[in-house]
């Protein structure tokens, strides 16, 4: 229990830390934009405006944007009584308000939770997951996602997803303006040294976008998945249910959630891009699923 409380406190501190890093990066990007167009202070001001807008969007609308991105539809009790009853029962066990429930029409079995706090949270499952899991296994998955909500993983992962995405967009905008507009319109008479700095900034921004994608993955610590597995098993007192669910997710023929991307992959109970080859396999957003199963089976 003490470990769980420590994790909650750590996630709240990390949320503040993420916002701080976001402020610094956006300020730097705004300053760079100002250099490209002749007034660094205006760029810095625009950077801070983007910080405010980005944080507000992330905190109040980030979860709804993610749900829309994945074409999730809300589930009512008349649509799927057992699924709704399962979520309601486990939310009582977790001591948190009942989250909203959504489903994605997707053959690949998977699930995720999102929201800014337990009072504003949701759990989403794919139709493929709903079809292949039995009662015990479904309870295990829902308990795992409920654990993410209870320990505030959802806020941390939401901020990571939205803020990093905004940084990538701003970086791309500055780089494009440097390559096709801003650099050519810049007055080169100000000195070759300044123009060289601008070139270096452009190169840095070109490198920054893919790096941010990897930062998203590393920010979503693998230990959070282990902790959610353990906490979920405690909630429904049945680690075997989640272990068997993970086996079915692991062995599914369709391993790719079509609307998932690198920015949202870490939200899912298992990497929704694991069926793709290439860059998606270089870094894992999740701990090894076989190790997770092994830990659950030894509880």
C-alpha positions as CSV (number, residue, x, y, z in Angstrom):
1,X,0.0,0.0,0.0
2,X,2.8,2.4,0.8
3,X,4.3,1.7,-2.6
4,X,1.1,2.6,-4.2
5,X,0.8,5.9,-2.3
6,X,4.5,6.7,-3.2
7,X,3.6,6.0,-6.9
8,X,0.7,8.4,-6.7
9,X,2.8,11.1,-5.2
10,X,5.6,10.5,-7.8
11,X,3.1,10.8,-10.7
12,X,1.8,14.1,-9.4
13,X,5.3,15.5,-9.0
14,X,6.2,14.2,-12.5
15,X,3.2,15.9,-14.0
16,X,4.5,19.3,-12.7
17,X,8.0,18.3,-14.0
18,X,6.6,17.6,-17.4
19,X,4.9,21.0,-17.6
20,X,8.2,22.6,-16.5
21,X,10.1,20.9,-19.3
22,X,7.4,21.8,-21.7
23,X,7.7,25.5,-20.7
24,X,11.5,25.5,-21.3
25,X,11.3,23.7,-24.7
26,X,8.5,25.9,-26.0
27,X,10.3,29.0,-24.8
28,X,13.4,27.9,-26.7
29,X,11.4,27.2,-29.8
30,X,9.6,30.5,-29.6
31,X,12.9,32.3,-29.2
32,X,14.2,30.4,-32.2
33,X,11.2,31.4,-34.2
34,X,11.8,35.0,-33.2
35,X,15.4,34.8,-34.5
36,X,14.2,33.5,-37.8
37,X,11.8,36.4,-38.3
38,X,13.8,39.2,-36.8
39,X,12.4,39.6,-33.3
40,X,13.4,37.1,-30.7
41,X,11.4,38.7,-27.9
42,X,8.2,38.4,-29.9
43,X,9.0,34.8,-30.5
44,X,9.6,34.2,-26.8
45,X,6.2,35.8,-26.0
46,X,4.5,33.6,-28.6
47,X,6.2,30.6,-27.0
48,X,4.7,31.3,-23.6
49,X,1.3,31.8,-25.2
50,X,1.7,28.4,-26.7
51,X,2.6,27.0,-23.3
52,X,-0.6,28.3,-21.7
53,X,-2.7,27.1,-24.6
54,X,-1.0,23.7,-24.7
55,X,-1.3,23.0,-20.9
56,X,-5.0,24.1,-20.9
57,X,-5.8,21.9,-23.9
58,X,-3.9,19.0,-22.5
59,X,-5.5,19.2,-19.1
60,X,-9.1,19.9,-20.0
61,X,-9.5,18.4,-23.5
62,X,-6.6,16.0,-24.1
63,X,-8.6,12.9,-23.2
64,X,-11.5,13.8,-25.5
65,X,-9.0,14.5,-28.4
66,X,-7.4,11.0,-27.8
67,X,-10.8,9.3,-27.8
68,X,-11.8,11.1,-31.0
69,X,-8.5,10.2,-32.6
70,X,-9.3,6.5,-32.0
71,X,-13.0,6.8,-33.0
72,X,-14.1,5.6,-29.6
73,X,-17.8,5.4,-28.9
74,X,-19.3,5.6,-25.4
75,X,-20.9,2.4,-24.0
76,X,-24.1,2.6,-22.0
77,X,-25.6,-0.1,-19.8
78,X,-28.1,-1.1,-22.4
79,X,-25.4,-1.6,-25.0
80,X,-23.2,-3.9,-22.9
81,X,-24.6,-4.5,-19.3
82,X,-21.8,-6.9,-18.3
83,X,-19.0,-4.5,-19.3
84,X,-20.6,-1.6,-17.5
85,X,-21.3,-3.6,-14.4
86,X,-17.7,-4.9,-14.3
87,X,-16.4,-1.3,-14.5
88,X,-18.9,-0.1,-11.8
89,X,-18.0,-3.0,-9.5
90,X,-14.2,-2.5,-9.8
91,X,-14.5,1.2,-9.4
92,X,-16.2,0.6,-6.0
93,X,-13.4,-1.8,-5.1
94,X,-10.8,0.9,-6.1
95,X,-12.7,3.6,-4.1
96,X,-12.9,5.9,-7.1
97,X,-15.8,7.3,-9.2
98,X,-17.0,5.1,-12.0
99,X,-15.1,6.1,-15.2
100,X,-16.9,6.5,-18.5
101,X,-16.6,3.5,-20.8
102,X,-15.8,3.5,-24.5
103,X,-15.3,0.9,-27.2
104,X,-13.2,1.0,-30.5
105,X,-14.3,-1.0,-33.4
106,X,-11.0,-2.8,-33.8
107,X,-10.1,-6.5,-34.2
108,X,-6.8,-6.2,-32.3
109,X,-7.5,-6.9,-28.6
110,X,-6.3,-4.0,-26.5
111,X,-7.4,-1.4,-23.9
112,X,-6.4,1.9,-22.4
113,X,-7.4,4.5,-19.7
114,X,-7.2,8.2,-20.0
115,X,-8.3,11.4,-18.2
116,X,-6.9,14.1,-15.9
117,X,-7.9,12.5,-12.6
118,X,-10.2,9.8,-11.2
119,X,-13.1,12.2,-11.3
120,X,-12.6,12.8,-15.0
121,X,-11.5,9.4,-16.4
122,X,-12.5,6.8,-19.0
123,X,-11.6,3.3,-19.9
124,X,-11.6,2.2,-23.5
125,X,-11.6,-1.4,-24.9
126,X,-11.4,-2.6,-28.4
127,X,-14.2,-4.8,-29.8
128,X,-11.6,-7.4,-30.4
129,X,-10.8,-7.5,-26.7
130,X,-14.4,-7.7,-25.8
131,X,-14.9,-10.7,-28.1
132,X,-11.9,-12.9,-27.1
133,X,-11.8,-12.5,-23.4
134,X,-14.0,-14.4,-20.9
135,X,-15.4,-12.9,-17.8
136,X,-12.4,-13.5,-15.6
137,X,-10.0,-12.1,-18.2
138,X,-12.1,-9.0,-18.9
139,X,-12.2,-8.3,-15.1
140,X,-8.4,-8.6,-15.0
141,X,-7.9,-6.0,-17.9
142,X,-10.5,-3.6,-16.4
143,X,-8.8,-3.9,-13.0
144,X,-5.4,-3.0,-14.6
145,X,-6.9,0.1,-16.3
146,X,-8.6,1.0,-13.0
147,X,-5.2,0.9,-11.3
148,X,-3.8,3.4,-13.8
149,X,-6.7,5.7,-12.9
150,X,-6.3,5.2,-9.1
151,X,-2.6,6.0,-9.1
152,X,-2.9,9.0,-11.5
153,X,-0.9,7.4,-14.3
154,X,-3.6,8.7,-16.6
155,X,-2.8,12.4,-15.9
156,X,0.9,11.8,-16.4
157,X,0.5,9.9,-19.6
158,X,-2.0,12.4,-20.9
159,X,0.3,15.3,-20.4
160,X,3.2,13.4,-22.0
161,X,1.1,12.6,-25.0
162,X,-0.4,16.0,-25.6
163,X,2.5,18.3,-24.7
164,X,5.1,16.3,-26.6
165,X,2.8,16.3,-29.6
166,X,2.5,20.1,-29.5
167,X,6.3,20.4,-29.3
168,X,6.7,18.2,-32.4
169,X,4.1,20.4,-34.3
170,X,5.8,23.6,-33.3
171,X,9.2,22.2,-34.2
172,X,8.0,21.1,-37.6
173,X,6.4,24.5,-38.3
174,X,9.7,26.4,-37.4
175,X,11.8,24.0,-39.5
176,X,9.5,24.3,-42.5
177,X,9.6,28.1,-42.3
178,X,13.4,28.1,-42.0
179,X,13.8,25.8,-45.1
180,X,11.2,27.3,-47.4
181,X,10.5,30.9,-46.2
182,X,12.0,32.3,-43.1
183,X,15.6,31.7,-44.0
184,X,15.3,33.2,-47.4
185,X,13.4,36.3,-46.1
186,X,15.9,36.8,-43.3
187,X,18.3,39.7,-43.8
188,X,21.7,38.1,-44.2
189,X,23.4,41.4,-43.8
190,X,23.2,41.0,-40.1
191,X,26.2,38.8,-40.3
192,X,27.3,35.4,-41.4
193,X,27.7,34.3,-37.7
194,X,24.0,34.9,-37.0
195,X,23.0,33.2,-40.2
196,X,25.1,30.2,-39.2
197,X,23.3,30.1,-35.8
198,X,20.0,30.0,-37.6
199,X,21.2,27.1,-39.8
200,X,22.3,25.2,-36.7
201,X,18.9,25.9,-35.1
202,X,17.2,24.5,-38.1
203,X,19.3,21.4,-38.0
204,X,18.5,21.0,-34.3
205,X,14.8,21.3,-34.9
206,X,15.1,18.7,-37.7
207,X,16.6,16.3,-35.1
208,X,14.2,17.3,-32.3
209,X,10.9,15.9,-33.8
210,X,11.9,12.2,-33.9
211,X,13.7,12.5,-30.6
212,X,10.5,13.8,-29.0
213,X,8.7,10.6,-30.2
214,X,11.2,8.5,-28.2
215,X,10.9,10.8,-25.2
216,X,7.2,10.0,-25.1
217,X,8.0,6.3,-24.8
218,X,10.7,6.7,-22.1
219,X,8.5,9.1,-20.1
220,X,5.9,6.4,-19.7
221,X,7.9,4.2,-17.4
222,X,7.7,0.5,-17.7
223,X,7.4,0.2,-14.0
224,X,4.0,1.8,-14.2
225,X,2.8,-1.2,-16.1
226,X,4.2,-3.6,-13.5
227,X,2.6,-1.6,-10.8
228,X,-0.8,-1.4,-12.6
229,X,-0.6,-5.2,-13.1
230,X,0.0,-5.8,-9.3
231,X,-2.6,-3.2,-8.2
232,X,-5.2,-4.6,-10.6
233,X,-4.6,-8.1,-9.3
234,X,-5.1,-6.8,-5.8
235,X,-8.4,-5.1,-6.8
236,X,-10.1,-8.2,-8.1
237,X,-8.0,-10.7,-6.1
238,X,-7.3,-12.7,-9.2
239,X,-3.9,-12.3,-10.9
240,X,-4.6,-15.3,-13.1
241,X,-7.4,-13.4,-15.0
242,X,-5.0,-10.6,-16.2
243,X,-2.3,-13.2,-16.9
244,X,-4.6,-15.2,-19.2
245,X,-5.8,-12.0,-20.8
246,X,-2.3,-10.9,-21.6
247,X,-1.6,-14.3,-23.2
248,X,-4.6,-13.8,-25.5
249,X,-3.4,-10.3,-26.3
250,X,0.1,-11.6,-27.0
251,X,-1.1,-14.5,-29.2
252,X,-3.7,-12.5,-31.2
253,X,-3.3,-12.7,-35.0
254,X,-4.1,-8.9,-35.3
255,X,-1.5,-7.1,-33.2
256,X,-1.9,-3.6,-34.6
257,X,-4.6,-1.1,-33.5
258,X,-5.1,0.7,-36.8
259,X,-5.7,4.2,-35.4
260,X,-2.9,4.0,-32.8
261,X,0.4,5.9,-33.3
262,X,3.7,6.5,-31.6
263,X,2.2,9.4,-29.6
264,X,-0.6,7.2,-28.0
265,X,1.0,3.8,-28.0
266,X,2.1,4.0,-24.4
267,X,-1.5,4.4,-23.2
268,X,-2.5,0.9,-24.2
269,X,-2.2,-2.2,-22.0
270,X,0.1,-3.6,-24.6
271,X,2.0,-1.9,-27.4
272,X,-0.6,-1.5,-30.2
273,X,2.1,-1.2,-32.9
274,X,4.0,-4.3,-32.0
275,X,2.9,-6.0,-35.2
276,X,4.7,-3.4,-37.3
277,X,8.4,-3.9,-38.4
278,X,11.1,-1.3,-38.5
279,X,11.4,1.8,-36.2
280,X,8.4,0.7,-34.0
281,X,10.4,-2.3,-32.8
282,X,13.5,-0.4,-31.8
283,X,12.2,0.9,-28.5
284,X,9.4,-0.7,-26.5
285,X,6.8,1.4,-24.7
286,X,6.0,-1.6,-22.5
287,X,7.8,-4.2,-20.5
288,X,8.1,-7.6,-22.0
289,X,4.7,-9.2,-21.9
290,X,6.0,-12.6,-21.0
291,X,7.7,-11.2,-18.0
292,X,4.5,-9.5,-16.9
293,X,2.7,-12.8,-17.3
294,X,5.3,-14.6,-15.3
295,X,5.1,-12.1,-12.4
296,X,1.3,-12.4,-12.3
297,X,1.4,-16.2,-12.2
298,X,3.8,-16.1,-9.3
299,X,1.6,-13.9,-7.1
